[in-house]
Amino acid sequence: MELKDIDLNLLVVFNQLLVDRRVSIVAEKLGQTQPAISNALNRLRRLLGDELFLRTSKGMEPTSLSIQLAEPIAYALSAIHSTLNQQALFDPERTSRTFTIGMTDIGEIYFLPRLMDTLAGIAPNISINTVRNTTINLKDGMESGHVDLAVGLLPQLKTGFFQQRLFEQKYVCLMRRGHALDKKKISVEEFSEAEHVMVVAPGTGHAKLDEAIERKGIRRNIRLSVPHFVAVGHILSTTNMIATVPERYARQCLAPFNLRFLEHPVDLPETGINVFWHAKFHKEPGNQWLRRLMFDLFSDKKNAAGSTPMQEPAGR
C-alpha cells in the first residue's frame, strides 16, 4: 500500500476511535457527523482488509490488527502534529537552535560582540554561525533555510526577499595616532598622496565606495591590498598607511590599536546596511525573533515600541 492511496484523515478518525470507542463522541470531538465517521471507518476497513473495530455493549472494541497499528499510528500523527505546530513553540530561553547569518568580516567585528553578549543573557543555548554574504550561494542558502538572515548592502537579494534598514553608515579615514595626517582635517590632495591600505571586497558596499572614489578622478597611492578587514587595525597601528573604512568599524578599532579617524575629505554617499530574510520564513517565529533582536540592538530608527516595521519582498 502506498501513502498516496491513504487519506490521512482516516487515520485521525482511527486514532480517535481508539481513545473514545464511541462513534458519537468521536464525531463531536472531530466536528463531524456520525455518518461521516462511520463512512470513514468503512473506507479504512476496505483499505486494510480488516474490521478494525467491533461493536459491543462497551463500545467499539479494537481488533488485534487495530491494537497492532495503534502505537505506530499515534506516534506518526503526533510527529506530524508537532512538526506542523513547532513554529508556535519557539522559546529563546529554552531552545538550543543554531542560527546562521550571512555577513562580512567587518560585520562580524561590529555585530557579533554585542549580539553574543546579549544572547548570553536572554537565550543562553542559542548558537550563531556566520557565512560570507558575498558567496554566490547566499540566495539559494536563504531560500532553502540554511541561512536565516543576511546583513549588509546586498543588491543581489531582490525577488522573494524582505529587507529592513538598520542604519546608514558613512566612511572615514583611519590611521595611527601620531600619523603626519593626524590633525583636524585633511585635504583631498593629502589623502591622494598618502600611502593607502585598501580592502578589496567585491560585491559589498565597501567596493562601491572604492568605485565612487575612482569616479571622482581621485587616485590613491595604494601600497597594500588585502581581501578582508581583519588585519587592517594591526597594519595601520605600525605603519604610515591610512585606510577608508566605515565609521562604525573605525570606532571598534580605536582603543585596541591606538588609532584615530578623521572626516573623509572626499564627498562620499552613505551606505545603507539592511537585514535580509527570505519571504518563505517571513512568519517563522524563530526568524522573526532573531531579526527583531538585530533591529533592537543595532537600528538607528527603532519605533517607540521597538518592533520591526517590515517592507514588502524586494522585486515583488
C-alpha angles and dihedrals in degrees: 000000000000124000089236088066094058128077104217089213087071089060090051089056091046092051093048092049089055088057103040103023092205126093093213094056093045090050091052094047094047094042094241137118122263092245089054091053092047090049091051091050092050091051091051091047090056092047094050098034093231137102089235092188130035123203113242137160087264094053133260108347117201121238122231090266091053090051089050092050097041101086100042093045092048090049093048093049091047091051091050092047093048092048093051092047101038091101090068091053098063108134114173092199093058108024121102093199122148117221123200120211127188112223142136124254089261087056090052090052094049105034108030103063093056095036094052092045090053093047091053088063103039106023108021096171098050116105129201129214122187129205129183111269091211093070115117089229096059093099093050091044092055093045091052093046096245089116115043102190139001126206128201142045101321113163091170090071101081126122113050097014133108121210136190127194116239101178148321115251129202128204128242140181113259124199142145120282110263093030115148088250094048096119140103098282139002129204128235088250092054090047092051095048096046122098110258138203108206127198110219104209112158117202095023134105089251090061089054090054090053088052090050091054091051092048089058088059094246114146120203128206094236110192098167136026122192131179097229145025099242095095098037096092092050092048096048093047093064104030140057093244125116131205139206106231140155112276094236090056091046091055090054090055102047101086100032094051102024092242136154131209131206135195109277113255092214117077100240128175118246117250123230117228113204139181112233130197134169119258090235089069098038092114099032104122097219092051091045091051095049096048090046088053091050089050093049093049102041113017119111091200108050114158121235093270093048093234126137117255107214129221124211116262110283114255095021 
